[in-house]
Amino acid sequence: MHEYINTPIFGVGISILAFAISSYIARRTKIMLLNPLLVAMIIIVGILMAFDIDYQTYNLGGQMITFFLGPATVVLAVPLYKQRALLKGNLIPILVGIVIGSAAGIIFVVFAGKLIGLDRLLVASLVPRSTTTPIAMEISTLLDGNPALTAIFVSVIGISGYMFGEKLLKLFGVDHPIAKGIGIGTTSHAVGTAKAMELGEVEGAMSSLAISVAGIVTVLMVPGVIWLLNII
C-alpha cells in the first residue's frame, strides 16, 4: 500500500475518484454550493489529512493533471473559431473590455491587499488569481509569491465564477452574450468558461478569448506589479 501511495497513480487515482463522487452528488442534489470541483477538493484534503499523507506525495500525480491543463485550455479555441465572424465585427470593444477588466482587477488586488495589511507573499499570490492555473503559477513565481497558494486562489475564484457569475451579471443588468462571456472569462478563467458554455456558444467563445487575453495582460503587467509591491 505504501509503495502505491508514493507513485503518481495515487494522486491521479484519488483525484478522479473524488471528482466522480462529487459529480454524482451534484447531479443528485442539484444544490449550487455543491460544485463538483469544490466538493472534490474537500474530499481530497480530507483523505490526505485522515491518512497523514503530505502534499508532495499527492502532487506526484497532481503534477500530471496540471500538465494537461495547458492543452485543455488551448482546446477552448474551437468555439472561438466558430464565432470568428462575430469576433471580427466587435474586435476592438472586446479587447478593450478584457484589457481594462484584467488591469483593474490586478490593481485592485495590490492596493486593497496593502490597505487591509496583507503581507507581500499573499498579495503576490493573489495577483494572478483570475488567470488559468498554469499561467497563474508561473506569474506567482515571478512575483515571489507562493504557486501552491495561487493555485488555491485560482480554484476559489473559478468556482465562485461558476456558481455566482451568471447571477451577478443579471443583478447588474448585463444581458448581452458578448459582455457576459467577457465578464465571466476575464474574472474566472476556465472553470467560469465551463459555465459560459452552458449559457450559449457566443458566451463560451468570448469567455475562451478572455482567458487568453487576460493571461497576456497579466504577464505584461508583472514588472509594474513588482514595482508597486516594492513601493507601497
Long-range contacts (C-beta under 8 A, 24 or more apart in sequence): 5-53, 5-57, 6-57, 6-60, 7-60, 7-61, 8-60, 8-61, 8-63, 8-64, 9-61, 10-57, 10-58, 10-60, 10-61, 11-57, 11-58, 11-59, 11-60, 11-61, 11-62, 11-63, 11-64, 11-65, 12-61, 12-64, 12-65, 13-61, 14-44, 14-47, 14-58, 14-61, 15-40, 15-44, 15-61, 15-62, 15-65, 18-43, 18-44, 18-47, 32-163, 33-163, 35-159, 35-162, 35-163, 37-155, 37-158, 37-159, 37-162, 37-191, 38-159, 41-155, 55-148, 66-133, 66-134, 69-132, 69-133, 69-134, 69-190, 70-134, 72-190, 73-132, 73-134, 73-190, 73-211, 76-190, 76-193, 76-208, 76-211, 77-208, 79-197, 79-201, 79-204, 79-205, 79-208, 80-205, 80-206, 80-208, 80-209, 82-201, 82-205, 83-201, 83-202, 83-205, 83-206, 86-178, 86-202, 86-205, 87-205, 87-209, 90-178, 94-178, 94-182, 94-206, 94-209, 95-213, 97-179, 97-182, 97-186, 98-182, 98-185, 98-186, 98-209, 98-210, 98-213, 98-214, 98-217, 99-213, 99-217, 101-182, 101-183, 101-186, 101-187, 101-210, 101-214, 102-130, 102-186, 102-213, 102-214, 102-217, 102-218, 102-221, 103-217, 103-221, 105-130, 105-186, 105-187, 106-218, 106-221, 106-225, 107-228, 110-225, 110-228, 110-229, 110-232, 111-232, 114-232, 120-144, 120-229, 121-145, 121-146, 121-149, 122-149, 123-229, 124-225, 124-229, 125-149, 125-150, 125-153, 126-150, 126-153, 127-218, 127-225, 128-154, 128-218, 129-153, 129-154, 129-156, 129-157, 130-154, 130-157, 130-186, 130-187, 130-188, 130-189, 130-214, 130-218, 131-189, 131-211, 131-214, 131-215, 131-218, 132-189, 132-190, 132-211, 132-215, 133-189, 133-190, 135-215, 135-218, 135-219, 139-218, 139-219, 139-222, 142-222, 142-226, 143-222, 143-225, 143-226, 143-229, 154-189, 155-191, 157-187, 157-188, 157-189, 158-188, 158-189, 158-190, 158-191, 158-192, 159-191, 160-188, 161-187, 161-188, 161-189, 161-191, 161-192, 161-195, 162-188, 162-191, 162-192, 162-194, 162-195, 165-192, 165-195, 165-196, 166-195, 166-199, 177-202, 177-203, 177-206, 178-202, 178-203, 178-206, 180-206, 181-205, 181-206, 181-207, 181-209, 181-210, 182-206, 182-207, 182-209, 182-210, 184-210, 185-209, 185-210, 185-211, 185-214, 186-210, 186-213, 186-214, 189-214
